[in-house]
């Protein structure tokens, strides 16, 4: 059965990720609605291409121009198209309508996965439940989404940034929408195909940016945005799941290069094969120890004032201590009490030759050979309760200080399992002793000691509990 389908393109000139909802779609299906350049047989074949598909990329490229106007790139693949906002060379001012007549695929759509990144799209003439998309990877242990990483990305031209979402969150992918998926290549090697089932079609009108109240499993998240000098990066996210850890897993997502050459911020990680940049760094839903993060700013050659903001925290416990550290300025920000931080950037990179029709590497590479400017420490609450203090200790224990961050006093709970000499000393990040809080003999039991850090500079410190044959160390943050 044939249908007529329309999508309105509005806003400003720029790239859009789309997927034509028709079996065997070709460039001709949209060339009557918008100017197409750089494709053989088109009216502007000699100009730079403004349409690409990406069937597979290891991160360095993969962008492919259709061979000619009648080339069918394959059902289930998306394309990026640059829409102009003028009347030159066959272009139209925005808004404009894309319309297509023809039948949608009549069965499940299978997309071949040749490399780490693939630009897929909704092939049907209705919205689909994106969680129904599944890969064909096999393996032992935890295997989710058939080997696809949970983090998926959509280019949002209205803000000039990728937006990042997660499989497993009951999202809906709109008709006409393209989306980048990533293969969990560091964990699985046999993912060769994803299936977009016809049963995924839904009458829900919710877009990909809308979350359902129901979730397949519990998660926590913090959205980290960077804005400044007319640019945005809205794709960076802290993520916490029952399946994640500090090692690489299916919930870590690579940072993609922006389509407009904008400055970005990314997590820096090394999973054993060199430094990589992540848009999403996933950790345990309930971490038992302090989590440390590094964040690298890619200034893209643009100096000026920028702002980091984290207004959206989902399911983050209020007693988690989360501290942003600007290492260049030696500034510490309590992310639970503040929602943004502004800073100045002196560009260290040369501004690339950015043109409106530039598409480069898919995956962003690190451009900073020095230490990342920003660090974040996250310390979950592990304070000892009254009942715990009453119980006879059976182990040598050192609790997390509370409050943390603190100014100027903080409490430290500790336990010793047998009588003997006990020492608690505070050190700075250089290993220099800052204060000796305790150096005496203690009987077996649970105790509390308070440190008054008046006269000590803001910063990260380590406190060490020492007893015969045993040593425990924890981190704390002083913010003044």
C-alpha positions as CSV (number, residue, x, y, z in Angstrom):
1,X,0.0,0.0,0.0
2,X,1.4,3.5,-0.9
3,X,1.3,6.4,1.4
4,X,2.2,10.1,1.2
5,X,4.6,11.2,4.0
6,X,5.7,14.7,4.8
7,X,8.3,16.2,7.1
8,X,8.8,19.9,7.7
9,X,12.3,21.3,7.9
10,X,12.4,24.6,9.8
11,X,14.8,26.7,11.7
12,X,18.2,27.8,10.3
13,X,20.5,26.4,7.6
14,X,22.5,23.4,8.6
15,X,22.7,19.6,8.7
16,X,19.8,17.3,9.5
17,X,19.9,13.6,10.1
18,X,17.0,12.0,8.3
19,X,15.7,8.7,7.1
20,X,13.3,8.5,4.2
21,X,10.3,6.3,5.1
22,X,10.1,4.4,1.8
23,X,11.4,1.0,0.6
24,X,14.3,1.5,-1.7
25,X,14.5,5.3,-1.2
26,X,16.8,7.3,-3.4
27,X,18.1,10.9,-3.7
28,X,15.3,11.6,-6.2
29,X,12.7,11.2,-3.5
30,X,13.7,14.5,-1.9
31,X,15.5,16.4,-4.7
32,X,12.2,17.9,-5.9
33,X,11.9,19.5,-2.5
34,X,15.4,20.8,-1.7
35,X,18.6,21.5,-3.6
36,X,20.9,18.5,-3.9
37,X,24.6,19.1,-4.7
38,X,27.6,16.9,-5.6
39,X,25.6,13.9,-6.9
40,X,25.9,12.7,-10.5
41,X,22.8,13.4,-12.5
42,X,21.7,16.2,-10.2
43,X,21.4,19.9,-11.2
44,X,24.4,20.9,-9.1
45,X,26.6,17.9,-9.6
46,X,29.8,20.0,-9.8
47,X,29.4,21.6,-6.3
48,X,30.4,20.2,-3.0
49,X,28.1,17.4,-1.8
50,X,25.4,18.2,0.7
51,X,24.1,14.7,1.2
52,X,26.0,11.7,2.7
53,X,25.2,8.3,4.3
54,X,27.5,6.4,6.6
55,X,27.1,2.6,6.4
56,X,30.1,2.0,8.6
57,X,33.0,3.9,10.2
58,X,35.8,3.0,12.6
59,X,35.7,6.6,13.6
60,X,37.9,8.2,11.0
61,X,35.3,8.8,8.2
62,X,32.9,6.5,6.4
63,X,30.9,9.3,4.8
64,X,29.7,8.2,1.4
65,X,28.1,10.3,-1.4
66,X,25.4,8.5,-3.3
67,X,26.7,7.4,-6.7
68,X,23.9,9.1,-8.6
69,X,20.4,10.4,-8.1
70,X,18.8,6.9,-8.4
71,X,21.2,5.2,-5.9
72,X,19.3,3.3,-3.1
73,X,21.6,3.3,-0.1
74,X,19.6,0.7,1.7
75,X,16.5,0.5,4.0
76,X,17.3,1.3,7.6
77,X,20.2,3.6,6.9
78,X,20.0,7.3,7.6
79,X,21.5,10.2,5.7
80,X,22.7,13.7,6.6
81,X,21.5,16.5,4.4
82,X,22.6,20.2,4.5
83,X,19.5,22.4,4.0
84,X,20.1,26.0,2.8
85,X,17.9,28.9,3.8
86,X,17.9,30.8,0.5
87,X,16.6,30.7,-3.0
88,X,20.0,30.2,-4.7
89,X,20.7,27.2,-7.0
90,X,17.4,25.5,-6.5
91,X,17.3,26.0,-2.8
92,X,14.3,27.2,-0.9
93,X,13.9,29.3,2.2
94,X,13.0,27.5,5.4
95,X,10.6,26.1,6.4
96,X,10.1,23.6,3.6
97,X,8.3,20.3,3.3
98,X,9.9,17.0,2.3
99,X,7.3,14.7,0.9
100,X,7.6,11.1,-0.4
101,X,5.1,8.8,-2.0
102,X,5.6,5.0,-1.9
103,X,5.4,2.0,0.3
104,X,7.3,1.5,3.5
105,X,9.2,-1.8,4.0
106,X,6.7,-4.6,4.5
107,X,8.8,-6.7,6.9
108,X,11.7,-6.5,9.4
109,X,14.6,-4.3,8.2
110,X,18.1,-5.7,8.7
111,X,21.1,-3.4,8.5
112,X,24.6,-4.7,8.0
113,X,27.1,-3.4,10.6
114,X,30.6,-3.2,9.1
115,X,32.3,-1.1,11.7
116,X,32.0,0.7,15.0
117,X,29.6,3.5,14.0
118,X,26.6,3.3,11.7
119,X,24.1,6.0,10.8
120,X,20.8,4.1,10.8
121,X,17.3,5.5,10.6
122,X,13.6,4.8,11.1
123,X,12.5,3.1,7.8
124,X,8.8,3.1,8.6
125,X,6.0,5.6,8.1
126,X,5.3,5.8,11.8
127,X,7.3,6.3,15.0
128,X,9.1,3.2,16.4
129,X,10.1,2.0,19.8
130,X,13.9,2.3,19.5
131,X,14.4,-0.3,22.3
132,X,13.1,-2.9,19.9
133,X,16.1,-2.5,17.7
134,X,18.4,-5.4,18.4
135,X,21.9,-6.6,17.3
136,X,22.9,-10.2,16.5
137,X,26.0,-10.4,18.7
138,X,26.3,-13.5,20.9
139,X,28.5,-14.1,24.0
140,X,28.5,-15.0,27.6
141,X,27.9,-12.8,30.6
142,X,26.0,-9.5,30.3
143,X,24.9,-8.9,26.8
144,X,22.4,-6.1,26.2
145,X,20.8,-4.7,23.1
146,X,22.4,-7.4,21.0
147,X,25.9,-5.8,21.2
148,X,24.9,-2.2,20.5
149,X,26.1,0.4,23.0
150,X,23.3,2.0,24.9
151,X,24.3,5.6,24.0
152,X,22.8,6.8,20.7
153,X,23.3,10.2,19.2
154,X,21.1,12.6,17.1
155,X,22.4,15.8,15.5
156,X,20.2,18.7,16.7
157,X,20.7,21.6,14.3
158,X,18.5,24.0,16.4
159,X,21.2,24.0,19.1
160,X,24.2,23.0,16.9
161,X,25.1,19.9,18.9
162,X,24.6,16.2,19.2
163,X,22.0,15.1,21.7
164,X,22.7,11.9,23.5
165,X,20.1,9.3,24.6
166,X,20.1,5.8,25.9
167,X,18.6,2.5,24.8
168,X,16.7,0.9,27.7
169,X,14.9,4.1,28.5
170,X,11.7,3.5,26.5
171,X,12.3,6.1,23.9
172,X,10.5,6.6,20.6
173,X,12.3,7.3,17.3
174,X,10.2,9.6,15.1
175,X,9.5,8.8,11.5
176,X,12.0,10.5,9.1
177,X,14.7,10.5,11.9
178,X,18.3,9.2,11.6
179,X,20.4,8.2,14.6
180,X,24.1,7.1,15.1
181,X,24.5,3.8,16.9
182,X,27.9,2.4,18.1
183,X,29.0,-1.2,18.2
184,X,30.5,-2.4,21.5
185,X,33.7,-3.2,19.6
186,X,36.0,-3.4,22.6
187,X,33.7,-6.0,24.3
188,X,32.2,-7.9,21.4
189,X,33.5,-8.7,17.9
190,X,30.7,-10.7,16.2
191,X,28.0,-8.0,15.8
192,X,27.3,-7.9,12.1
193,X,23.7,-6.9,11.8
194,X,20.9,-5.0,13.6
195,X,17.2,-5.6,13.0
196,X,14.6,-2.9,13.1
197,X,11.4,-5.0,13.5
198,X,8.1,-4.0,11.9
199,X,6.6,-4.8,15.2
200,X,8.5,-1.8,16.7
201,X,6.0,0.6,15.0
202,X,4.0,2.6,17.5
203,X,1.2,5.2,17.5
204,X,2.9,7.1,20.3
205,X,3.7,10.7,19.4
206,X,6.5,11.0,21.9
207,X,9.8,12.0,20.3
208,X,13.2,10.5,21.1
209,X,13.8,13.3,23.6
210,X,10.9,12.1,25.7
211,X,11.3,9.6,28.5
212,X,8.7,7.2,29.6
213,X,8.1,6.9,33.3
214,X,8.7,3.1,33.1
215,X,12.3,1.9,32.6
216,X,13.8,-1.5,31.9
217,X,16.2,-1.1,34.8
218,X,17.2,1.6,37.3
219,X,19.6,4.3,36.1
220,X,21.0,7.6,37.3
221,X,22.4,10.4,35.2
222,X,23.8,13.9,35.1
223,X,23.6,15.9,31.9
224,X,26.7,18.1,31.5
225,X,26.4,21.0,29.0
226,X,29.0,23.4,27.7
227,X,28.0,26.7,26.1
228,X,29.8,29.8,25.0
229,X,30.8,32.1,22.1
230,X,27.6,31.1,20.3
231,X,28.3,27.4,20.4
232,X,26.8,24.5,22.4
233,X,27.8,21.0,23.4
234,X,24.8,19.2,25.0
235,X,25.9,15.6,24.5
236,X,28.0,14.8,27.6
237,X,26.5,12.7,30.3
238,X,27.4,10.9,33.6
239,X,25.5,7.6,33.6
240,X,25.0,5.0,36.3
241,X,23.6,1.5,35.8
242,X,23.5,-1.9,37.6
243,X,25.6,-3.3,34.8
244,X,28.4,-0.7,34.7
245,X,31.8,-0.2,36.4
246,X,35.0,1.8,36.0
247,X,36.0,-0.6,33.2
248,X,34.6,-0.4,29.7
249,X,31.0,-1.6,29.2
250,X,28.1,-1.2,26.9
251,X,27.0,2.0,28.6
252,X,30.1,4.0,27.7
253,X,29.6,6.1,24.6
254,X,32.3,7.6,22.3
255,X,32.4,11.3,21.7
256,X,31.4,12.2,18.1
257,X,32.9,15.2,16.2
258,X,30.5,18.0,15.8
259,X,29.1,18.7,12.4
260,X,29.6,22.5,12.7
261,X,33.2,22.6,14.2
262,X,32.0,23.8,17.6
263,X,34.1,23.5,20.8
264,X,33.3,20.4,22.9
265,X,33.9,18.8,26.3
266,X,34.5,15.1,26.8
267,X,35.4,12.5,29.4
268,X,39.0,11.2,29.0
269,X,39.4,7.5,29.6
270,X,42.0,4.8,29.0
271,X,40.6,1.2,28.9
272,X,44.1,-0.2,28.2
273,X,44.5,0.7,24.5
274,X,45.2,4.4,24.8
275,X,43.3,7.6,25.5
276,X,39.8,7.8,24.2
277,X,37.1,10.6,24.5
278,X,33.7,9.7,25.7
279,X,30.4,11.6,25.6
280,X,29.0,9.2,28.2
281,X,31.1,7.7,31.1
282,X,29.1,5.0,32.8
283,X,29.7,3.8,36.4
284,X,28.0,1.5,38.9
285,X,24.5,2.5,40.0
286,X,25.7,2.5,43.6
287,X,29.5,3.0,43.7
288,X,31.2,1.9,46.9
289,X,34.2,4.1,46.5
290,X,35.1,7.6,45.3
291,X,34.8,7.9,41.5
292,X,37.2,10.2,39.6
293,X,36.7,11.7,36.2
294,X,38.8,13.8,33.8
295,X,37.3,16.2,31.3
296,X,39.0,17.6,28.3
297,X,38.0,20.9,26.5
298,X,38.4,20.9,22.8
299,X,38.4,24.7,22.2
300,X,38.3,24.3,18.3
301,X,40.4,27.5,18.1
302,X,37.8,29.7,19.7
303,X,38.8,31.8,22.8
304,X,36.3,33.3,25.1
305,X,34.0,32.7,28.1
306,X,32.3,29.3,28.4
307,X,29.9,27.9,31.0
308,X,29.5,24.3,32.2
309,X,26.1,23.6,33.5
310,X,24.4,20.5,35.1
311,X,20.9,21.5,35.8
312,X,19.5,18.0,35.1
313,X,20.3,15.4,37.7
314,X,18.2,12.3,37.6
315,X,18.0,10.0,40.6
316,X,21.2,11.3,42.1
317,X,21.3,10.9,45.9
318,X,21.5,14.2,47.7
319,X,24.2,13.0,50.0
320,X,26.6,12.1,47.2
321,X,29.5,14.6,47.3
322,X,30.3,15.7,43.7
323,X,33.1,18.2,43.2
324,X,34.1,19.9,39.9
325,X,37.8,20.9,39.9
326,X,39.2,23.6,37.6
327,X,42.9,22.7,37.7
328,X,44.0,25.8,35.8
329,X,42.4,28.2,38.3
330,X,42.5,25.9,41.4
331,X,38.8,26.3,41.9
332,X,36.5,23.7,43.5
333,X,32.8,23.7,42.9
334,X,30.2,21.7,44.9
335,X,28.0,20.4,42.1
336,X,25.1,19.6,44.5
337,X,24.7,23.2,45.6
338,X,25.7,24.9,42.3
339,X,24.3,24.3,38.8
340,X,26.9,26.0,36.6
341,X,30.5,27.3,36.4
342,X,31.8,29.9,34.0
343,X,35.5,30.0,32.9
344,X,37.7,31.6,30.3
345,X,39.5,29.7,27.5
346,X,42.6,30.9,25.7
347,X,42.5,28.9,22.5
348,X,45.4,26.5,22.2
349,X,44.4,25.0,18.8
350,X,44.3,26.5,15.4
351,X,40.8,27.1,14.1
352,X,40.1,24.5,11.4
353,X,39.0,25.5,8.0
354,X,35.3,25.0,8.8
355,X,32.9,25.2,5.8
356,X,29.2,24.6,6.0
357,X,29.5,21.4,3.9
358,X,32.4,19.9,6.0
359,X,31.9,16.4,7.3
360,X,35.0,14.9,8.9
361,X,35.8,12.1,11.3
362,X,32.9,10.6,13.1
363,X,34.7,9.9,16.4
364,X,36.4,12.8,18.1
365,X,40.1,12.4,18.9
366,X,42.0,13.9,21.8
367,X,43.8,17.1,20.9
368,X,45.2,17.8,24.3
369,X,48.6,16.3,25.2
370,X,48.7,17.8,28.6
371,X,46.6,17.1,31.7
372,X,42.8,17.6,31.2
373,X,41.7,21.0,32.6
374,X,38.8,19.7,34.6
375,X,38.4,16.9,37.1
376,X,35.4,15.6,39.0
377,X,35.3,13.5,42.1
378,X,32.1,11.8,43.2
379,X,32.0,10.3,46.7
380,X,29.0,8.3,47.7
381,X,27.7,8.5,51.3
382,X,29.2,5.8,53.5
383,X,28.9,7.5,56.9
384,X,28.5,5.2,60.0
385,X,25.1,5.2,61.6
386,X,24.5,5.1,65.4
387,X,23.6,1.4,65.3
388,X,26.9,0.7,63.5
389,X,28.8,2.5,66.1
390,X,27.2,0.5,68.9
391,X,28.0,-2.9,67.3
392,X,31.3,-4.5,68.2
393,X,33.6,-4.1,65.2
394,X,35.0,-7.2,63.5
395,X,37.1,-5.4,60.9
396,X,39.6,-2.6,60.5
397,X,37.5,0.2,58.8
398,X,37.7,3.8,57.7
399,X,34.5,5.6,56.8
400,X,34.1,8.4,54.3
401,X,34.3,11.8,56.0
402,X,31.0,13.8,56.3
403,X,30.1,16.3,55.2
404,X,32.2,16.1,52.1
405,X,32.9,18.6,50.6
406,X,33.3,20.5,53.8
407,X,34.2,23.9,55.2
408,X,35.9,24.1,57.6
409,X,35.1,21.0,59.8
410,X,34.4,17.4,58.9
411,X,33.9,14.1,60.8
412,X,35.7,10.9,60.3
413,X,34.5,7.5,61.6
414,X,36.8,4.6,62.0
415,X,37.0,1.2,63.6
416,X,39.8,-1.0,64.9
417,X,39.3,-4.7,65.5
418,X,41.9,-5.1,68.2
419,X,43.8,-2.9,70.7
420,X,47.0,-1.3,69.5
421,X,48.6,2.0,68.2
422,X,46.5,4.0,65.7
423,X,47.4,6.9,63.6
424,X,45.3,9.2,61.3
425,X,47.2,11.7,59.1
426,X,46.1,14.1,56.4
427,X,48.1,14.5,53.2
428,X,47.8,16.8,50.2
429,X,47.9,15.6,46.6
430,X,51.7,16.0,46.5
431,X,52.0,13.5,49.4
432,X,53.0,16.2,51.9
433,X,51.7,15.8,55.5
434,X,49.1,18.5,56.3
435,X,47.9,17.4,59.7
436,X,48.2,14.6,62.2
437,X,44.7,14.0,63.7
438,X,45.5,11.0,65.9
439,X,48.5,9.1,67.2
440,X,47.7,7.0,70.2
441,X,46.7,3.6,71.4
442,X,43.1,2.5,71.0
443,X,41.1,-0.4,72.3
444,X,38.9,-2.4,69.8
445,X,35.9,-0.3,69.0
446,X,34.3,2.3,66.7
447,X,35.3,6.0,67.0
448,X,34.8,9.4,65.5
449,X,37.3,12.2,65.1
450,X,36.7,15.8,63.8
451,X,39.1,17.8,61.7
452,X,39.0,21.6,61.7
453,X,40.7,22.7,58.6
454,X,40.7,26.4,59.4
455,X,43.9,27.9,57.9
456,X,44.2,25.1,55.2
457,X,43.7,26.0,51.6
458,X,40.8,24.6,49.5
459,X,41.7,21.4,47.7
460,X,41.6,17.6,47.6
461,X,43.2,15.8,50.6
462,X,43.8,12.2,51.6
463,X,43.4,10.9,55.2
464,X,45.1,7.7,56.1
465,X,44.3,5.3,59.0
466,X,47.3,3.2,60.1
467,X,47.4,0.3,62.6
468,X,50.0,-2.5,62.9
469,X,50.0,-4.3,59.5
470,X,47.0,-2.3,58.1
471,X,46.5,0.9,56.2
472,X,43.4,2.5,54.7
473,X,43.2,5.8,52.8
474,X,40.2,7.9,51.6
475,X,39.9,11.2,49.7
476,X,38.1,14.3,50.9
477,X,37.5,17.8,49.5
478,X,37.8,21.1,51.3
479,X,35.9,24.0,49.7
480,X,36.2,27.5,51.1
